Amino acid sequence: MAHSIGKTIAELRKAKGWTQVELAEKLGVSDKAISKWESEGGFPEITQLPVLASIFEVSIDYLMTGKTPEAEIIVISKAELCAKNDDASMLDSINVDIKDEKGKTVIDYAKAYGSKNVLTAIINKYGVERIVSKNYRYDYSQEHFEECLYFAVWTNTLNLFVSNFQSRHYGNGVDGFRIALTGLDEKCLTNSFLQKLFKYLTTDESIPQDVFDTLFSKNDKDIIASGNGSLGYTYCKPIWDVGVSYLFECAIKNQNEKLFDRYFEFIRLSNKKSSDAIKVVSQDRNCNHRDYYGNTPLKTAIRKNPYIAIRISSIEWLIANDKIELAEKLNNLNVSYGLHSVDNDILRVAKLKASKCVDEEELAIQSSIHGGVLSVSEILATKNHNLIKNALSKYPIHFIETLISWYMKENWRAMLEYAIDNNVRCTTNTGGYIELAHYVVNFDKKAIGEYLFNSWNGYKFGQGINAGCFYYYEGGVKKNLFDHTSSKQLYTRRKAPDEIIAMVEDALKEIVKEIELCKKRILEDFALQFDKETTIGSLTKEFFYNELEKGNTDIVIIKLCVRLEAILKSDYHYEGDFSEMLKKYCDEKLNWREDDGWGYMVDRSDEQTIRTLHSLRIKRNSIVHSEKSQVDLTMEDIRYCIEYICKMG
């Protein structure tokens, strides 16, 4: 019986719930045409067939024949079917080494499909090493070990892997397995199989405790002799050291609270045990007695009891995601054991942001404070004059300011904490204290004052984060303040203690004045630089040449002088009117002495530049002040001035 295209169209239309009119509108034909097709009084034009097929979401063949294509029969091998269905019972009739038509074994398919049952059955029969390589008895590579480790944990066959582990490099059985874990360092964490392993360990909460203990619990087997046995023992950091901290980070990022608590408690208890063990040894009066090789009981204890550090990236992630309290808790754990930690200033600023109790300007200031000292470069980068002025007036730019303030108020506690926290210079004759802390503990005010004076004058410390900000000007030349002050000394011989203290206090007050002058110069220089940038921002080389082409010579001359004056004020710190500043510039920068090549010092000068710049100034005056000064300033001279002044700054 012949197929009716019209009936097929009618069936498809009704299935869509459309009327003949609605279908006609979609096709751009009349409803009579649709009625004619469906009653077999006519047929759609051939150009309408693709449109009908698209509208009804069928093939053209279906419209023409009414038959759906038969499903494609895909033939797969028995090995692939076993893996695809994860049917371990089919393994009895499959040789795991035989490849099918696609050149793959059942192991290849099982790994590709993630067939847990099939892989578990193969591992239980042949060992986890068989999943990785036929040559499973000898010469493990690091990559093979990592792959085996993943599959052993994933299929819950880790104990079998440990007991069967063999390697000429690592030893046999449990010992070899434990030592092999020492190869899993920070670099290995980027390996794809270890990535999968850690993801599995931090997402599947059904991981047996014995798996965790096998991988991450510290074991006496991990302590091996370091070279000569007399050197003591070294703890071979296995996966628990790097791995636990990484697992902990994964738990944090996955926001898995249960695993977070589990791993945090493990880290906390492990570090406490290590700390207690080290503390016991350190209390022995012989703990620092060295043997022939320089080894001490305390060093051995520290090697045998290392700490697990919370990863800095974990703390930074918490800060970035506004989990400040938790970040601080983890950071404090690292700090308590002397491990790497996030700068407290980062946490402090993060707290301020989270609290939303300060405005943006104060937040910008607080973000520029490090260790209690304002970073001048960071605060200047805000380009906000009032903000910079407020910050410089409220906060120190050198740690010595704070110390002098505490000294004058006799706030010894704060000074002691600062000295200890910042490890301020340790000497051998201070009873175990760092130098400044030693003076504070003994309430030696004279020694503290002299120490602060000498610190400022360059005998003990540099300039900190604001190196280059302590300067003064001499003849328009910027000079380092410490080059000027480092020769200063307190002459306190044959003086009574009270007289010395009074002299020290006066000297410290002078230091505070010098710093205040530095702050004033910084602010003035910023203002000049800001004015210069504002003034010459649009006075570019392109601007001058464009105006010159338009014939606006007077504008070019006036604006060139404006740019030059701003540069002389900001970059050279000249004062006075324009003519005085220009003369000073020419005298200092365009006149010099040099060897003539015969051993004689002769005077030299850039006569062309001097003449052209003075001519430019005179020409400017004649334009602005209507001074009819005769000056020879050619177009070539103007172009020379454009190039020279734009190159100056």
Secondary structure as the mmCIF struct_conf table of DSSP 4:
data_model
#
loop_
_struct_conf.conf_type_id
_struct_conf.id
_struct_conf.beg_label_comp_id
_struct_conf.beg_label_asym_id
_struct_conf.beg_label_seq_id
_struct_conf.end_label_comp_id
_struct_conf.end_label_asym_id
_struct_conf.end_label_seq_id
HELX_RH_AL_P HELX_RH_AL_P1 ILE A 5 LYS A 16
TURN_TY1_P TURN_TY1_P1 GLY A 17 GLY A 17
HELX_RH_AL_P HELX_RH_AL_P2 GLN A 20 LEU A 27
TURN_TY1_P TURN_TY1_P2 GLY A 28 GLY A 28
BEND BEND1 VAL A 29 VAL A 29
HELX_RH_AL_P HELX_RH_AL_P3 ASP A 31 GLU A 38
TURN_TY1_P TURN_TY1_P3 SER A 39 GLU A 40
BEND BEND2 GLY A 41 GLY A 41
TURN_TY1_P TURN_TY1_P4 ILE A 46 THR A 47
HELX_RH_AL_P HELX_RH_AL_P4 GLN A 48 PHE A 56
TURN_TY1_P TURN_TY1_P5 GLU A 57 GLU A 57
HELX_RH_AL_P HELX_RH_AL_P5 ILE A 60 THR A 65
HELX_LH_PP_P HELX_LH_PP_P1 THR A 68 VAL A 75
HELX_RH_AL_P HELX_RH_AL_P6 LYS A 78 LYS A 84
TURN_TY1_P TURN_TY1_P6 ASN A 85 ASP A 86
HELX_RH_3T_P HELX_RH_3T_P1 ALA A 88 SER A 93
TURN_TY1_P TURN_TY1_P7 VAL A 96 ASP A 97
TURN_TY1_P TURN_TY1_P8 GLU A 101 LYS A 102
BEND BEND3 GLY A 103 GLY A 103
HELX_RH_AL_P HELX_RH_AL_P7 VAL A 106 TYR A 113
TURN_TY1_P TURN_TY1_P9 GLY A 114 GLY A 114
HELX_RH_AL_P HELX_RH_AL_P8 LYS A 116 TYR A 126
TURN_TY1_P TURN_TY1_P10 VAL A 128 VAL A 128
HELX_RH_AL_P HELX_RH_AL_P9 GLU A 129 VAL A 132
BEND BEND4 LYS A 134 LYS A 134
BEND BEND5 ARG A 137 TYR A 138
HELX_RH_AL_P HELX_RH_AL_P10 GLN A 142 TRP A 154
TURN_TY1_P TURN_TY1_P11 THR A 155 ASN A 156
HELX_RH_AL_P HELX_RH_AL_P11 LEU A 158 ASN A 164
STRN STRN1 GLN A 166 SER A 167
TURN_TY1_P TURN_TY1_P12 ARG A 168 TYR A 170
STRN STRN2 GLY A 171 ASN A 172
HELX_RH_AL_P HELX_RH_AL_P12 GLY A 173 ALA A 180
HELX_RH_3T_P HELX_RH_3T_P2 LEU A 181 GLY A 183
HELX_RH_3T_P HELX_RH_3T_P3 GLU A 186 THR A 190
BEND BEND6 ASN A 191 ASN A 191
HELX_RH_AL_P HELX_RH_AL_P13 SER A 192 THR A 203
TURN_TY1_P TURN_TY1_P13 GLU A 205 SER A 206
HELX_RH_AL_P HELX_RH_AL_P14 GLN A 209 PHE A 216
BEND BEND7 SER A 217 SER A 217
HELX_RH_3T_P HELX_RH_3T_P4 ASP A 220 ASP A 222
STRN STRN3 ILE A 223 ALA A 225
BEND BEND8 GLY A 227 ASN A 228
HELX_RH_3T_P HELX_RH_3T_P5 GLY A 229 LEU A 231
STRN STRN4 TYR A 233 TYR A 235
HELX_RH_AL_P HELX_RH_AL_P15 ILE A 239 LYS A 253
TURN_TY1_P TURN_TY1_P14 ASN A 254 GLN A 255
HELX_RH_AL_P HELX_RH_AL_P16 GLU A 257 SER A 282
TURN_TY1_P TURN_TY1_P15 GLN A 283 GLN A 283
BEND BEND9 ASP A 284 ASP A 284
TURN_TY1_P TURN_TY1_P16 ARG A 285 ASN A 288
TURN_TY1_P TURN_TY1_P17 TYR A 292 TYR A 293
BEND BEND10 GLY A 294 GLY A 294
HELX_RH_AL_P HELX_RH_AL_P17 PRO A 297 LYS A 304
BEND BEND11 ASN A 305 ASN A 305
HELX_LH_PP_P HELX_LH_PP_P2 PRO A 306 ARG A 311
HELX_RH_AL_P HELX_RH_AL_P18 ILE A 312 ALA A 320
TURN_TY1_P TURN_TY1_P18 ASN A 321 ASP A 322
HELX_RH_AL_P HELX_RH_AL_P19 ILE A 324 SER A 336
TURN_TY1_P TURN_TY1_P19 TYR A 337 GLY A 338
HELX_RH_AL_P HELX_RH_AL_P20 ASN A 344 SER A 355
TURN_TY1_P TURN_TY1_P20 LYS A 356 LYS A 356
BEND BEND12 VAL A 358 VAL A 358
HELX_RH_AL_P HELX_RH_AL_P21 GLU A 360 SER A 367
TURN_TY1_P TURN_TY1_P21 SER A 368 SER A 368
STRN STRN5 ILE A 369 HIS A 370
TURN_TY1_P TURN_TY1_P22 GLY A 371 GLY A 372
STRN STRN6 VAL A 373 LEU A 374
HELX_RH_AL_P HELX_RH_AL_P22 VAL A 376 LEU A 380
TURN_TY1_P TURN_TY1_P23 ALA A 381 THR A 382
HELX_RH_AL_P HELX_RH_AL_P23 HIS A 385 LYS A 394
BEND BEND13 TYR A 395 TYR A 395
BEND BEND14 ILE A 397 HIS A 398
HELX_RH_AL_P HELX_RH_AL_P24 PHE A 399 LYS A 409
TURN_TY1_P TURN_TY1_P24 GLU A 410 GLU A 410
HELX_RH_AL_P HELX_RH_AL_P25 TRP A 412 ASP A 421
TURN_TY1_P TURN_TY1_P25 ASN A 422 ASN A 423
STRN STRN7 CYS A 426 CYS A 426
TURN_TY1_P TURN_TY1_P26 THR A 428 ASN A 429
BEND BEND15 THR A 430 THR A 430
TURN_TY1_P TURN_TY1_P27 GLY A 431 GLY A 432
BEND BEND16 TYR A 433 TYR A 433
STRN STRN8 ILE A 434 ILE A 434
HELX_RH_AL_P HELX_RH_AL_P26 GLU A 435 VAL A 441
TURN_TY1_P TURN_TY1_P28 ASN A 442 PHE A 443
HELX_RH_AL_P HELX_RH_AL_P27 LYS A 445 TRP A 456
TURN_TY1_P TURN_TY1_P29 ASN A 457 GLY A 458
BEND BEND17 TYR A 459 LYS A 460
HELX_RH_3T_P HELX_RH_3T_P6 GLY A 464 ASN A 466
TURN_TY1_P TURN_TY1_P30 ALA A 467 GLY A 468
STRN STRN9 TYR A 471 GLU A 474
TURN_TY1_P TURN_TY1_P31 GLY A 475 GLY A 476
STRN STRN10 VAL A 477 ASN A 480
HELX_RH_AL_P HELX_RH_AL_P28 LEU A 481 THR A 485
TURN_TY1_P TURN_TY1_P32 SER A 486 SER A 487
TURN_TY1_P TURN_TY1_P33 ARG A 493 ARG A 494
HELX_RH_AL_P HELX_RH_AL_P29 PRO A 497 ILE A 536
BEND BEND18 GLY A 537 SER A 538
HELX_RH_AL_P HELX_RH_AL_P30 LYS A 541 LYS A 550
TURN_TY1_P TURN_TY1_P34 GLY A 551 GLY A 551
HELX_RH_AL_P HELX_RH_AL_P31 THR A 553 SER A 570
TURN_TY1_P TURN_TY1_P35 ASP A 571 TYR A 572
BEND BEND19 GLY A 576 GLY A 576
HELX_RH_AL_P HELX_RH_AL_P32 PHE A 578 LYS A 589
BEND BEND20 LEU A 590 LEU A 590
STRN STRN11 ASN A 591 ASP A 595
BEND BEND21 GLY A 597 GLY A 599
STRN STRN12 MET A 601 SER A 605
HELX_RH_AL_P HELX_RH_AL_P33 GLU A 607 VAL A 624
BEND BEND22 HIS A 625 HIS A 625
HELX_RH_AL_P HELX_RH_AL_P34 MET A 635 MET A 648
#
